[in-house]
Amino acid sequence: MPNPLIAVAGIGAGGSALAARSQRKAAEQASAAQVESSDAAIQEQRRQFDAIQELMAPFIDTGTDATKMMASLAGVNGASAQAQQLQMIENSPQLATAIDLGENALLQNASATGGLRGGNTQAALAELRPALFSQAIDQRYSQLGGLAGMGQASAAGQASAGQNTGNAISGLLTQQGQALAGNAMARGAATQQAIGGITGAFGNIASYGGAMPQGASIFGRWGF
């Protein structure tokens, strides 16, 4: 008759194999879910950073241009570049309007006081344009400084956002690595457990009461 102990051992070994397979599958599913979740989070982090870049781009571009113009106005980029900036200020509508208003005010005051053709009026008119031009240069430099500062702040904000995004993605990639490593370890442990179960099941047969005579039933000692 068939050896019942061998049948029981076979069932135990098969059960260990099935349990190990189930554990490996569960570990793989859990790992895949974690990796998928991390991938989605990484994509969202990148999408948000792209949105920040798009939002900050106009301010950074304007600040960069303003910084270049400041350098030219200060003479850093050579005499030609400085002369171009000064000419732009000299021909600007802002300076022209200031000169017109200033001259009209002086002439009206001189006319009201009877000094229209006096030396003081002529001197004031002669000094007005250079004074307003110098003032316009200072104003332009200050305006450019404000724009440059705005661009610098925007660039710093974007850099901070980039660093935060990098740290977040790094953490998510670490989580993915941990999930994959955990999956590998769980699968290895399940396989080892299955091998141990199979080895133990058949080891019990080998250790049962020593070697049996050929043709003897494994339960013979109980009368089977």
N, CA and C atoms as a LAMMPS dump frame, in Angstrom:
ITEM: TIMESTEP
0
ITEM: NUMBER OF ATOMS
672
ITEM: BOX BOUNDS ff ff ff
-5.0000000000000000e+02 5.0000000000000000e+02
-5.0000000000000000e+02 5.0000000000000000e+02
-5.0000000000000000e+02 5.0000000000000000e+02
ITEM: ATOMS id mol type element x y z
1 1 1 N 0.854 -1.187 0
2 1 2 C 0 0 0
3 1 3 C 0.896 1.246 0
4 2 1 N 0.407 2.363 -0.471
5 2 2 C 1.221 3.578 -0.502
6 2 3 C 1.626 3.978 0.9
7 3 1 N 2.757 4.57 0.988
8 3 2 C 3.27 5.025 2.281
9 3 3 C 2.538 6.291 2.705
10 4 1 N 1.735 6.247 3.772
11 4 2 C 0.976 7.444 4.184
12 4 3 C 1.877 8.585 4.597
13 5 1 N 2.994 8.299 5.213
14 5 2 C 3.867 9.373 5.682
15 5 3 C 4.46 10.158 4.513
16 6 1 N 4.754 9.402 3.443
17 6 2 C 5.267 10.088 2.246
18 6 3 C 4.193 10.998 1.657
19 7 1 N 2.942 10.507 1.672
20 7 2 C 1.839 11.337 1.167
21 7 3 C 1.684 12.591 2.004
22 8 1 N 1.762 12.429 3.326
23 8 2 C 1.629 13.592 4.222
24 8 3 C 2.78 14.557 3.991
25 9 1 N 3.987 13.996 3.824
26 9 2 C 5.154 14.858 3.577
27 9 3 C 4.998 15.604 2.262
28 10 1 N 4.46 14.908 1.255
29 10 2 C 4.25 15.569 -0.036
30 10 3 C 3.254 16.706 0.068
31 11 1 N 2.204 16.484 0.836
32 11 2 C 1.205 17.532 1.034
33 11 3 C 1.829 18.727 1.749
34 12 1 N 2.637 18.406 2.787
35 12 2 C 3.296 19.491 3.519
36 12 3 C 4.246 20.277 2.642
37 13 1 N 5.012 19.56 1.814
38 13 2 C 5.945 20.242 0.919
39 13 3 C 5.207 21.105 -0.096
40 14 1 N 4.111 20.535 -0.636
41 14 2 C 3.317 21.309 -1.602
42 14 3 C 2.706 22.538 -0.953
43 15 1 N 2.252 22.368 0.298
44 15 2 C 1.682 23.513 1.005
45 15 3 C 2.715 24.603 1.232
46 16 1 N 3.944 24.186 1.578
47 16 2 C 5.014 25.167 1.774
48 16 3 C 5.309 25.914 0.481
49 17 1 N 5.317 25.178 -0.633
50 17 2 C 5.583 25.811 -1.931
51 17 3 C 4.491 26.8 -2.294
52 18 1 N 3.229 26.414 -2.049
53 18 2 C 2.112 27.314 -2.354
54 18 3 C 2.148 28.55 -1.47
55 19 1 N 2.46 28.326 -0.188
56 19 2 C 2.534 29.471 0.725
57 19 3 C 3.643 30.427 0.305
58 20 1 N 4.774 29.878 -0.081
59 20 2 C 5.888 30.705 -0.531
60 20 3 C 5.519 31.484 -1.789
61 21 1 N 4.845 30.816 -2.695
62 21 2 C 4.427 31.493 -3.937
63 21 3 C 3.473 32.627 -3.619
64 22 1 N 2.554 32.399 -2.697
65 22 2 C 1.592 33.429 -2.311
66 22 3 C 2.3 34.615 -1.657
67 23 1 N 3.286 34.301 -0.801
68 23 2 C 4.033 35.367 -0.153
69 23 3 C 4.835 36.178 -1.169
70 24 1 N 5.447 35.501 -2.121
71 24 2 C 6.213 36.204 -3.146
72 24 3 C 5.311 37.108 -3.985
73 25 1 N 4.141 36.608 -4.329
74 25 2 C 3.197 37.39 -5.128
75 25 3 C 2.714 38.613 -4.359
76 26 1 N 2.417 38.411 -3.062
77 26 2 C 1.959 39.536 -2.243
78 26 3 C 3.053 40.587 -2.108
79 27 1 N 4.304 40.131 -1.911
80 27 2 C 5.421 41.065 -1.802
81 27 3 C 5.611 41.837 -3.099
82 28 1 N 5.472 41.137 -4.219
83 28 2 C 5.63 41.785 -5.52
84 28 3 C 4.526 42.817 -5.761
85 29 1 N 3.3 42.499 -5.399
86 29 2 C 2.187 43.434 -5.567
87 29 3 C 2.366 44.667 -4.686
88 30 1 N 2.782 44.433 -3.439
89 30 2 C 2.993 45.562 -2.532
90 30 3 C 4.115 46.462 -3.04
91 31 1 N 5.192 45.862 -3.521
92 31 2 C 6.306 46.636 -4.061
93 31 3 C 5.887 47.423 -5.292
94 32 1 N 5.125 46.782 -6.174
95 32 2 C 4.672 47.46 -7.396
96 32 3 C 3.778 48.64 -7.06
97 33 1 N 2.922 48.48 -6.053
98 33 2 C 2.03 49.569 -5.648
99 33 3 C 2.832 50.742 -5.101
100 34 1 N 3.865 50.459 -4.297
101 34 2 C 4.693 51.521 -3.75
102 34 3 C 5.478 52.237 -4.848
103 35 1 N 6.012 51.475 -5.778
104 35 2 C 6.768 52.081 -6.88
105 35 3 C 5.862 52.94 -7.753
106 36 1 N 4.668 52.448 -8.035
107 36 2 C 3.716 53.218 -8.844
108 36 3 C 3.323 54.509 -8.144
109 37 1 N 3.095 54.429 -6.838
110 37 2 C 2.752 55.625 -6.074
111 37 3 C 3.897 56.626 -6.08
112 38 1 N 5.124 56.135 -5.929
113 38 2 C 6.285 57.026 -5.956
114 38 3 C 6.457 57.662 -7.332
115 39 1 N 6.228 56.885 -8.392
116 39 2 C 6.319 57.434 -9.757
117 39 3 C 5.326 58.574 -9.958
118 40 1 N 4.105 58.366 -9.479
119 40 2 C 3.08 59.415 -9.607
120 40 3 C 3.489 60.661 -8.831
121 41 1 N 4.046 60.467 -7.647
122 41 2 C 4.485 61.606 -6.843
123 41 3 C 5.646 62.346 -7.512
124 42 1 N 6.565 61.596 -8.112
125 42 2 C 7.697 62.213 -8.808
126 42 3 C 7.207 63.048 -9.991
127 43 1 N 6.28 62.51 -10.755
128 43 2 C 5.728 63.247 -11.893
129 43 3 C 5.039 64.532 -11.443
130 44 1 N 4.328 64.466 -10.318
131 44 2 C 3.651 65.656 -9.797
132 44 3 C 4.669 66.692 -9.324
133 45 1 N 5.732 66.241 -8.679
134 45 2 C 6.783 67.156 -8.247
135 45 3 C 7.399 67.874 -9.446
136 46 1 N 7.663 67.117 -10.488
137 46 2 C 8.244 67.72 -11.69
138 46 3 C 7.264 68.669 -12.368
139 47 1 N 5.997 68.313 -12.368
140 47 2 C 4.988 69.182 -12.988
141 47 3 C 4.896 70.512 -12.243
142 48 1 N 4.928 70.432 -10.919
143 48 2 C 4.861 71.645 -10.12
144 48 3 C 6.103 72.516 -10.34
145 49 1 N 7.265 71.9 -10.435
146 49 2 C 8.485 72.683 -10.66
147 49 3 C 8.472 73.335 -12.042
148 50 1 N 7.97 72.607 -13.042
149 50 2 C 7.85 73.195 -14.381
150 50 3 C 6.921 74.412 -14.352
151 51 1 N 5.844 74.31 -13.569
152 51 2 C 4.908 75.433 -13.452
153 51 3 C 5.59 76.625 -12.784
154 52 1 N 6.415 76.357 -11.769
155 52 2 C 7.134 77.438 -11.093
156 52 3 C 8.122 78.099 -12.049
157 53 1 N 8.821 77.297 -12.838
158 53 2 C 9.761 77.848 -13.82
159 53 3 C 9.048 78.761 -14.815
160 54 1 N 7.907 78.311 -15.281
161 54 2 C 7.139 79.118 -16.247
162 54 3 C 6.66 80.405 -15.604
163 55 1 N 6.255 80.323 -14.339
164 55 2 C 5.764 81.504 -13.632
165 55 3 C 6.879 82.513 -13.385
166 56 1 N 8.058 82.036 -13.045
167 56 2 C 9.169 82.919 -12.681
168 56 3 C 9.942 83.44 -13.888
169 57 1 N 9.798 82.776 -15.036
170 57 2 C 10.621 83.106 -16.206
171 57 3 C 10.576 84.591 -16.592
172 58 1 N 9.399 85.24 -16.685
173 58 2 C 9.386 86.656 -17.089
174 58 3 C 10.157 87.56 -16.125
175 59 1 N 10.041 87.286 -14.824
176 59 2 C 10.727 88.108 -13.833
177 59 3 C 12.234 87.894 -13.886
178 60 1 N 12.629 86.643 -14.082
179 60 2 C 14.059 86.345 -14.172
180 60 3 C 14.659 86.953 -15.438
181 61 1 N 13.935 86.848 -16.552
182 61 2 C 14.428 87.417 -17.814
183 61 3 C 14.557 88.936 -17.707
184 62 1 N 13.537 89.569 -17.124
185 62 2 C 13.578 91.025 -16.964
186 62 3 C 14.718 91.441 -16.05
187 63 1 N 14.885 90.717 -14.959
188 63 2 C 15.977 91.02 -14.041
189 63 3 C 17.339 90.833 -14.671
190 64 1 N 17.466 89.807 -15.497
191 64 2 C 18.738 89.569 -16.19
192 64 3 C 19.053 90.7 -17.153
193 65 1 N 18.052 91.127 -17.918
194 65 2 C 18.252 92.242 -18.851
195 65 3 C 18.598 93.534 -18.102
196 66 1 N 17.909 93.766 -16.974
197 66 2 C 18.17 94.966 -16.189
198 66 3 C 19.591 94.962 -15.633
199 67 1 N 20.055 93.822 -15.203
200 67 2 C 21.42 93.716 -14.679
201 67 3 C 22.441 94.048 -15.767
202 68 1 N 22.214 93.563 -16.982
203 68 2 C 23.115 93.861 -18.091
204 68 3 C 23.118 95.361 -18.407
205 69 1 N 21.936 95.972 -18.367
206 69 2 C 21.84 97.403 -18.651
207 69 3 C 22.511 98.232 -17.56
208 70 1 N 22.373 97.785 -16.31
209 70 2 C 23.06 98.479 -15.21
210 70 3 C 24.574 98.427 -15.414
211 71 1 N 25.067 97.268 -15.784
212 71 2 C 26.502 97.116 -16.005
213 71 3 C 26.975 98.02 -17.138
214 72 1 N 26.186 98.106 -18.193
215 72 2 C 26.548 98.979 -19.315
216 72 3 C 26.51 100.44 -18.895
217 73 1 N 25.489 100.827 -18.157
218 73 2 C 25.352 102.21 -17.709
219 73 3 C 26.503 102.599 -16.786
220 74 1 N 26.999 101.642 -16.017
221 74 2 C 28.123 101.915 -15.118
222 74 3 C 29.465 101.852 -15.827
223 75 1 N 29.47 101.495 -17.115
224 75 2 C 30.708 101.437 -17.875
225 75 3 C 31.43 100.11 -17.809
226 76 1 N 30.796 99.112 -17.201
227 76 2 C 31.457 97.809 -17.063
228 76 3 C 31.672 97.155 -18.42
229 77 1 N 30.736 97.356 -19.334
230 77 2 C 30.793 96.696 -20.641
231 77 3 C 31.456 97.553 -21.719
232 78 1 N 32.159 98.579 -21.301
233 78 2 C 32.888 99.399 -22.258
234 78 3 C 32.189 100.719 -22.558
235 79 1 N 32.96 101.621 -23.191
236 79 2 C 32.473 102.97 -23.468
237 79 3 C 31.315 102.975 -24.451
238 80 1 N 31.367 102.105 -25.445
239 80 2 C 30.32 102.071 -26.46
240 80 3 C 28.982 101.691 -25.843
241 81 1 N 28.986 100.661 -25.009
242 81 2 C 27.756 100.232 -24.365
243 81 3 C 27.245 101.304 -23.413
244 82 1 N 28.145 101.975 -22.716
245 82 2 C 27.73 103.042 -21.804
246 82 3 C 27.117 104.209 -22.581
247 83 1 N 27.751 104.587 -23.691
248 83 2 C 27.229 105.685 -24.507
249 83 3 C 25.841 105.358 -25.039
250 84 1 N 25.622 104.113 -25.399
251 84 2 C 24.304 103.697 -25.891
252 84 3 C 23.237 103.859 -24.816
253 85 1 N 23.571 103.493 -23.588
254 85 2 C 22.613 103.641 -22.49
255 85 3 C 22.34 105.118 -22.198
256 86 1 N 23.377 105.924 -22.215
257 86 2 C 23.192 107.359 -21.958
258 86 3 C 22.355 108.013 -23.059
259 87 1 N 22.567 107.583 -24.285
260 87 2 C 21.784 108.13 -25.39
261 87 3 C 20.31 107.751 -25.254
262 88 1 N 20.074 106.528 -24.785
263 88 2 C 18.688 106.103 -24.567
264 88 3 C 18.011 106.981 -23.517
265 89 1 N 18.743 107.326 -22.474
266 89 2 C 18.17 108.198 -21.442
267 89 3 C 17.948 109.607 -21.994
268 90 1 N 18.933 110.089 -22.75
269 90 2 C 18.834 111.445 -23.3
270 90 3 C 17.649 111.584 -24.251
271 91 1 N 17.348 110.524 -24.989
272 91 2 C 16.257 110.569 -25.963
273 91 3 C 14.933 110.049 -25.399
274 92 1 N 14.916 109.787 -24.123
275 92 2 C 13.712 109.2 -23.54
276 92 3 C 12.592 110.231 -23.408
277 93 1 N 11.353 109.827 -23.599
278 93 2 C 10.214 110.737 -23.409
279 93 3 C 10.142 111.274 -21.99
280 94 1 N 10.584 110.515 -21.033
281 94 2 C 10.545 110.948 -19.635
282 94 3 C 11.414 112.19 -19.432
283 95 1 N 12.639 112.164 -19.96
284 95 2 C 13.531 113.321 -19.821
285 95 3 C 13.011 114.506 -20.619
286 96 1 N 12.519 114.254 -21.822
287 96 2 C 11.987 115.351 -22.645
288 96 3 C 10.831 116.045 -21.94
289 97 1 N 9.963 115.28 -21.324
290 97 2 C 8.83 115.865 -20.605
291 97 3 C 9.308 116.683 -19.407
292 98 1 N 10.294 116.161 -18.686
293 98 2 C 10.818 116.887 -17.521
294 98 3 C 11.46 118.201 -17.938
295 99 1 N 12.188 118.177 -19.057
296 99 2 C 12.823 119.407 -19.543
297 99 3 C 11.775 120.428 -19.962
298 100 1 N 10.768 120.003 -20.692
299 100 2 C 9.714 120.923 -21.129
300 100 3 C 9.011 121.554 -19.93
301 101 1 N 8.663 120.742 -18.967
302 101 2 C 7.98 121.255 -17.786
303 101 3 C 8.878 122.215 -17.01
304 102 1 N 10.154 121.856 -16.885
305 102 2 C 11.078 122.716 -16.146
306 102 3 C 11.301 124.049 -16.844
307 103 1 N 11.51 124.021 -18.146
308 103 2 C 11.723 125.27 -18.892
309 103 3 C 10.486 126.153 -18.855
310 104 1 N 9.324 125.542 -19.03
311 104 2 C 8.097 126.338 -18.986
312 104 3 C 7.903 126.981 -17.619
313 105 1 N 8.233 126.26 -16.581
314 105 2 C 8.091 126.806 -15.235
315 105 3 C 9.036 127.98 -15.019
316 106 1 N 10.27 127.878 -15.485
317 106 2 C 11.235 128.963 -15.343
318 106 3 C 10.812 130.192 -16.142
319 107 1 N 10.35 129.953 -17.37
320 107 2 C 9.947 131.076 -18.227
321 107 3 C 8.715 131.771 -17.672
322 108 1 N 7.778 130.989 -17.167
323 108 2 C 6.58 131.589 -16.596
324 108 3 C 6.923 132.403 -15.347
325 109 1 N 7.818 131.912 -14.556
326 109 2 C 8.218 132.638 -13.353
327 109 3 C 8.964 133.919 -13.717
328 110 1 N 9.841 133.795 -14.72
329 110 2 C 10.589 134.979 -15.147
330 110 3 C 9.659 136.019 -15.754
331 111 1 N 8.675 135.57 -16.505
332 111 2 C 7.722 136.492 -17.11
333 111 3 C 6.902 137.195 -16.049
334 112 1 N 6.53 136.473 -15.025
335 112 2 C 5.716 137.057 -13.968
336 112 3 C 6.497 138.055 -13.139
337 113 1 N 7.806 137.849 -13.03
338 113 2 C 8.634 138.75 -12.215
339 113 3 C 9.361 139.787 -13.053
340 114 1 N 9.159 139.764 -14.352
341 114 2 C 9.787 140.744 -15.218
342 114 3 C 11.24 140.453 -15.521
343 115 1 N 11.69 139.248 -15.284
344 115 2 C 13.103 138.921 -15.54
345 115 3 C 13.268 137.929 -16.672
346 116 1 N 12.402 138.032 -17.676
347 116 2 C 12.395 137.042 -18.743
348 116 3 C 13.733 136.983 -19.465
349 117 1 N 14.335 138.183 -19.653
350 117 2 C 15.597 138.197 -20.378
351 117 3 C 16.787 138.422 -19.445
352 118 1 N 16.575 138.233 -18.183
353 118 2 C 17.655 138.458 -17.23
354 118 3 C 18.672 137.332 -17.25
355 119 1 N 19.849 137.668 -16.699
356 119 2 C 20.928 136.694 -16.687
357 119 3 C 20.627 135.481 -15.823
358 120 1 N 19.911 135.703 -14.746
359 120 2 C 19.584 134.581 -13.868
360 120 3 C 18.706 133.555 -14.575
361 121 1 N 17.774 134.065 -15.344
362 121 2 C 16.872 133.152 -16.066
363 121 3 C 17.631 132.353 -17.105
364 122 1 N 18.498 133.016 -17.825
365 122 2 C 19.279 132.318 -18.845
366 122 3 C 20.218 131.281 -18.224
367 123 1 N 20.778 131.62 -17.077
368 123 2 C 21.668 130.676 -16.395
369 123 3 C 20.891 129.457 -15.898
370 124 1 N 19.705 129.736 -15.372
371 124 2 C 18.873 128.631 -14.873
372 124 3 C 18.457 127.705 -16.007
373 125 1 N 18.125 128.316 -17.159
374 125 2 C 17.75 127.503 -18.307
375 125 3 C 18.937 126.659 -18.799
376 126 1 N 20.138 127.242 -18.754
377 126 2 C 21.325 126.527 -19.209
378 126 3 C 21.67 125.368 -18.273
379 127 1 N 21.385 125.549 -16.989
380 127 2 C 21.712 124.501 -16.018
381 127 3 C 20.636 123.424 -15.922
382 128 1 N 19.452 123.755 -16.41
383 128 2 C 18.318 122.851 -16.233
384 128 3 C 18.534 121.513 -16.928
385 129 1 N 18.914 121.528 -18.188
386 129 2 C 19.043 120.275 -18.956
387 129 3 C 20.096 119.328 -18.359
388 130 1 N 21.324 119.835 -18.085
389 130 2 C 22.318 118.917 -17.489
390 130 3 C 21.86 118.355 -16.138
391 131 1 N 21.21 119.199 -15.348
392 131 2 C 20.759 118.74 -14.027
393 131 3 C 19.699 117.658 -14.163
394 132 1 N 18.761 117.887 -15.054
395 132 2 C 17.699 116.899 -15.262
396 132 3 C 18.251 115.62 -15.89
397 133 1 N 19.258 115.77 -16.761
398 133 2 C 19.866 114.596 -17.385
399 133 3 C 20.577 113.741 -16.335
400 134 1 N 21.328 114.4 -15.44
401 134 2 C 22.01 113.677 -14.368
402 134 3 C 20.998 112.988 -13.446
403 135 1 N 19.923 113.7 -13.167
404 135 2 C 18.876 113.121 -12.329
405 135 3 C 18.223 111.919 -13.019
406 136 1 N 18.04 112.027 -14.334
407 136 2 C 17.435 110.921 -15.089
408 136 3 C 18.342 109.688 -15.073
409 137 1 N 19.662 109.915 -15.111
410 137 2 C 20.602 108.784 -15.044
411 137 3 C 20.462 108.056 -13.714
412 138 1 N 20.416 108.844 -12.643
413 138 2 C 20.269 108.242 -11.315
414 138 3 C 18.95 107.476 -11.2
415 139 1 N 17.906 108.069 -11.732
416 139 2 C 16.597 107.415 -11.684
417 139 3 C 16.608 106.111 -12.49
418 140 1 N 17.209 106.156 -13.661
419 140 2 C 17.265 104.948 -14.493
420 140 3 C 18.055 103.845 -13.779
421 141 1 N 19.182 104.22 -13.186
422 141 2 C 19.99 103.217 -12.49
423 141 3 C 19.21 102.61 -11.33
424 142 1 N 18.468 103.467 -10.623
425 142 2 C 17.66 102.979 -9.508
426 142 3 C 16.544 102.058 -9.99
427 143 1 N 15.907 102.438 -11.082
428 143 2 C 14.845 101.601 -11.644
429 143 3 C 15.391 100.245 -12.083
430 144 1 N 16.52 100.268 -12.751
431 144 2 C 17.126 99.013 -13.184
432 144 3 C 17.52 98.15 -11.985
433 145 1 N 17.985 98.801 -10.92
434 145 2 C 18.333 98.065 -9.714
435 145 3 C 17.133 97.35 -9.116
436 146 1 N 15.973 98.022 -9.151
437 146 2 C 14.757 97.39 -8.656
438 146 3 C 14.366 96.175 -9.477
439 147 1 N 14.48 96.314 -10.791
440 147 2 C 14.158 95.183 -11.668
441 147 3 C 15.155 94.049 -11.502
442 148 1 N 16.434 94.414 -11.35
443 148 2 C 17.444 93.382 -11.146
444 148 3 C 17.208 92.639 -9.832
445 149 1 N 16.84 93.39 -8.779
446 149 2 C 16.548 92.755 -7.499
447 149 3 C 15.348 91.832 -7.582
448 150 1 N 14.339 92.239 -8.326
449 150 2 C 13.161 91.39 -8.516
450 150 3 C 13.554 90.092 -9.226
451 151 1 N 14.391 90.22 -10.261
452 151 2 C 14.841 89.024 -10.976
453 151 3 C 15.685 88.125 -10.095
454 152 1 N 16.536 88.746 -9.269
455 152 2 C 17.379 87.953 -8.372
456 152 3 C 16.528 87.19 -7.361
457 153 1 N 15.521 87.872 -6.807
458 153 2 C 14.636 87.212 -5.853
459 153 3 C 13.87 86.064 -6.511
460 154 1 N 13.43 86.283 -7.748
461 154 2 C 12.712 85.235 -8.472
462 154 3 C 13.626 84.044 -8.762
463 155 1 N 14.873 84.341 -9.136
464 155 2 C 15.827 83.263 -9.396
465 155 3 C 16.115 82.474 -8.125
466 156 1 N 16.235 83.197 -7.001
467 156 2 C 16.475 82.516 -5.727
468 156 3 C 15.285 81.646 -5.345
469 157 1 N 14.073 82.174 -5.592
470 157 2 C 12.883 81.379 -5.311
471 157 3 C 12.811 80.134 -6.172
472 158 1 N 13.185 80.274 -7.429
473 158 2 C 13.172 79.118 -8.33
474 158 3 C 14.243 78.108 -7.922
475 159 1 N 15.411 78.615 -7.505
476 159 2 C 16.468 77.717 -7.054
477 159 3 C 16.032 76.947 -5.809
478 160 1 N 15.352 77.647 -4.9
479 160 2 C 14.856 76.985 -3.694
480 160 3 C 13.819 75.92 -4.046
481 161 1 N 12.931 76.269 -4.981
482 161 2 C 11.927 75.3 -5.419
483 161 3 C 12.588 74.098 -6.08
484 162 1 N 13.643 74.365 -6.863
485 162 2 C 14.368 73.267 -7.508
486 162 3 C 15.038 72.361 -6.49
487 163 1 N 15.615 72.968 -5.451
488 163 2 C 16.253 72.162 -4.414
489 163 3 C 15.227 71.321 -3.664
490 164 1 N 14.095 71.944 -3.352
491 164 2 C 13.037 71.2 -2.655
492 164 3 C 12.517 70.056 -3.518
493 165 1 N 12.36 70.34 -4.815
494 165 2 C 11.902 69.291 -5.726
495 165 3 C 12.917 68.157 -5.802
496 166 1 N 14.198 68.529 -5.886
497 166 2 C 15.241 67.51 -5.933
498 166 3 C 15.255 66.651 -4.673
499 167 1 N 15.1 67.306 -3.516
500 167 2 C 15.075 66.548 -2.262
501 167 3 C 13.861 65.621 -2.207
502 168 1 N 12.711 66.131 -2.655
503 168 2 C 11.496 65.317 -2.635
504 168 3 C 11.631 64.118 -3.56
505 169 1 N 12.142 64.355 -4.774
506 169 2 C 12.307 63.25 -5.729
507 169 3 C 13.34 62.253 -5.223
508 170 1 N 14.409 62.756 -4.603
509 170 2 C 15.417 61.867 -4.037
510 170 3 C 14.811 60.965 -2.974
511 171 1 N 13.943 61.561 -2.129
512 171 2 C 13.276 60.76 -1.107
513 171 3 C 12.355 59.712 -1.708
514 172 1 N 11.655 60.097 -2.763
515 172 2 C 10.753 59.15 -3.414
516 172 3 C 11.522 58.025 -4.105
517 173 1 N 12.643 58.355 -4.705
518 173 2 C 13.471 57.318 -5.327
519 173 3 C 14.039 56.368 -4.269
520 174 1 N 14.364 56.937 -3.118
521 174 2 C 14.827 56.088 -2.015
522 174 3 C 13.726 55.133 -1.576
523 175 1 N 12.504 55.652 -1.513
524 175 2 C 11.368 54.801 -1.157
525 175 3 C 11.189 53.685 -2.187
526 176 1 N 11.36 54.026 -3.457
527 176 2 C 11.259 52.998 -4.498
528 176 3 C 12.326 51.923 -4.292
529 177 1 N 13.548 52.368 -4.027
530 177 2 C 14.616 51.406 -3.795
531 177 3 C 14.336 50.52 -2.595
532 178 1 N 13.798 51.135 -1.542
533 178 2 C 13.468 50.35 -0.356
534 178 3 C 12.348 49.353 -0.65
535 179 1 N 11.38 49.782 -1.444
536 179 2 C 10.275 48.887 -1.796
537 179 3 C 10.778 47.699 -2.612
538 180 1 N 11.655 47.98 -3.588
539 180 2 C 12.197 46.9 -4.412
540 180 3 C 13.094 45.973 -3.58
541 181 1 N 13.878 46.579 -2.687
542 181 2 C 14.733 45.761 -1.83
543 181 3 C 13.89 44.909 -0.891
544 182 1 N 12.826 45.516 -0.343
545 182 2 C 11.936 44.758 0.529
546 182 3 C 11.266 43.615 -0.206
547 183 1 N 10.914 43.86 -1.461
548 183 2 C 10.303 42.813 -2.274
549 183 3 C 11.28 41.658 -2.476
550 184 1 N 12.522 42.007 -2.808
551 184 2 C 13.528 40.973 -3.031
552 184 3 C 13.78 40.163 -1.758
553 185 1 N 13.849 40.867 -0.635
554 185 2 C 14.092 40.169 0.628
555 185 3 C 12.917 39.274 1.003
556 186 1 N 11.691 39.798 0.782
557 186 2 C 10.506 39.007 1.111
558 186 3 C 10.417 37.768 0.225
559 187 1 N 10.723 37.919 -1.049
560 187 2 C 10.689 36.772 -1.963
561 187 3 C 11.761 35.751 -1.565
562 188 1 N 12.933 36.265 -1.207
563 188 2 C 13.99 35.362 -0.778
564 188 3 C 13.625 34.618 0.498
565 189 1 N 13.012 35.353 1.437
566 189 2 C 12.612 34.713 2.692
567 189 3 C 11.531 33.67 2.446
568 190 1 N 10.588 33.964 1.55
569 190 2 C 9.524 33.009 1.249
570 190 3 C 10.094 31.75 0.593
571 191 1 N 11.028 31.936 -0.314
572 191 2 C 11.657 30.779 -0.965
573 191 3 C 12.432 29.94 0.044
574 192 1 N 13.168 30.644 0.91
575 192 2 C 13.934 29.927 1.925
576 192 3 C 13.012 29.158 2.866
577 193 1 N 11.875 29.791 3.211
578 193 2 C 10.912 29.126 4.076
579 193 3 C 10.325 27.889 3.394
580 194 1 N 10.046 27.997 2.09
581 194 2 C 9.5 26.854 1.356
582 194 3 C 10.502 25.719 1.293
583 195 1 N 11.764 26.065 1.027
584 195 2 C 12.795 25.026 0.979
585 195 3 C 12.943 24.354 2.337
586 196 1 N 12.878 25.201 3.384
587 196 2 C 12.972 24.64 4.723
588 196 3 C 11.817 23.712 5.039
589 197 1 N 10.604 24.105 4.573
590 197 2 C 9.44 23.259 4.806
591 197 3 C 9.544 21.935 4.08
592 198 1 N 10.001 21.995 2.835
593 198 2 C 10.142 20.757 2.052
594 198 3 C 11.231 19.867 2.654
595 199 1 N 12.347 20.471 2.996
596 199 2 C 13.441 19.698 3.591
597 199 3 C 13.018 19.063 4.904
598 200 1 N 12.272 19.831 5.708
599 200 2 C 11.816 19.303 6.988
600 200 3 C 10.829 18.165 6.817
601 201 1 N 9.949 18.295 5.827
602 201 2 C 8.945 17.257 5.615
603 201 3 C 9.584 15.931 5.238
604 202 1 N 10.521 15.981 4.326
605 202 2 C 11.15 14.736 3.907
606 202 3 C 12.226 14.284 4.886
607 203 1 N 12.713 15.215 5.677
608 203 2 C 13.649 14.836 6.715
609 203 3 C 12.987 14 7.79
610 204 1 N 11.71 14.301 8.014
611 204 2 C 10.968 13.505 8.992
612 204 3 C 10.858 12.046 8.548
613 205 1 N 10.726 11.85 7.25
614 205 2 C 10.64 10.485 6.729
615 205 3 C 11.954 9.749 6.965
616 206 1 N 13.035 10.466 6.666
617 206 2 C 14.346 9.832 6.795
618 206 3 C 14.662 9.488 8.243
619 207 1 N 14.138 10.299 9.173
620 207 2 C 14.457 10.074 10.59
621 207 3 C 13.485 9.141 11.284
622 208 1 N 12.489 8.662 10.549
623 208 2 C 11.476 7.819 11.195
624 208 3 C 12.009 6.413 11.458
625 209 1 N 12.229 6.091 12.736
626 209 2 C 12.504 4.723 13.204
627 209 3 C 13.618 4.011 12.478
628 210 1 N 14.546 4.711 11.907
629 210 2 C 15.603 4.026 11.186
630 210 3 C 15.121 3.503 9.857
631 211 1 N 15.934 2.699 9.182
632 211 2 C 15.569 2.169 7.864
633 211 3 C 14.538 1.067 8.014
634 212 1 N 13.563 1.053 7.138
635 212 2 C 12.51 0.037 7.178
636 212 3 C 12.879 -1.108 6.254
637 213 1 N 12.495 -2.321 6.611
638 213 2 C 12.716 -3.457 5.689
639 213 3 C 11.961 -3.236 4.396
640 214 1 N 12.539 -3.766 3.35
641 214 2 C 11.904 -3.589 2.05
642 214 3 C 10.522 -4.227 2.054
643 215 1 N 9.527 -3.453 1.594
644 215 2 C 8.152 -3.949 1.533
645 215 3 C 7.371 -3.741 2.801
646 216 1 N 8.048 -3.229 3.88
647 216 2 C 7.322 -3.026 5.143
648 216 3 C 6.558 -1.728 5.077
649 217 1 N 5.42 -1.675 5.709
650 217 2 C 4.617 -0.452 5.774
651 217 3 C 5.2 0.473 6.824
652 218 1 N 5.161 1.784 6.546
653 218 2 C 5.732 2.739 7.483
654 218 3 C 4.959 2.784 8.791
655 219 1 N 3.677 2.354 8.723
656 219 2 C 2.862 2.288 9.939
657 219 3 C 2.728 0.841 10.444
658 220 1 N 3.653 -0.035 9.982
659 220 2 C 3.566 -1.443 10.323
660 220 3 C 3.613 -1.697 11.806
661 221 1 N 4.398 -0.87 12.505
662 221 2 C 4.531 -1.098 13.944
663 221 3 C 3.221 -0.902 14.716
664 222 1 N 2.25 -0.22 14.048
665 222 2 C 0.942 -0.041 14.664
666 222 3 C -0.101 -1.04 14.093
667 223 1 N 0.407 -1.935 13.268
668 223 2 C -0.484 -2.972 12.762
669 223 3 C -1.118 -2.648 11.439
670 224 1 N -0.639 -1.62 10.756
671 224 2 C -1.225 -1.298 9.442
672 224 3 C -0.555 -2.1 8.363
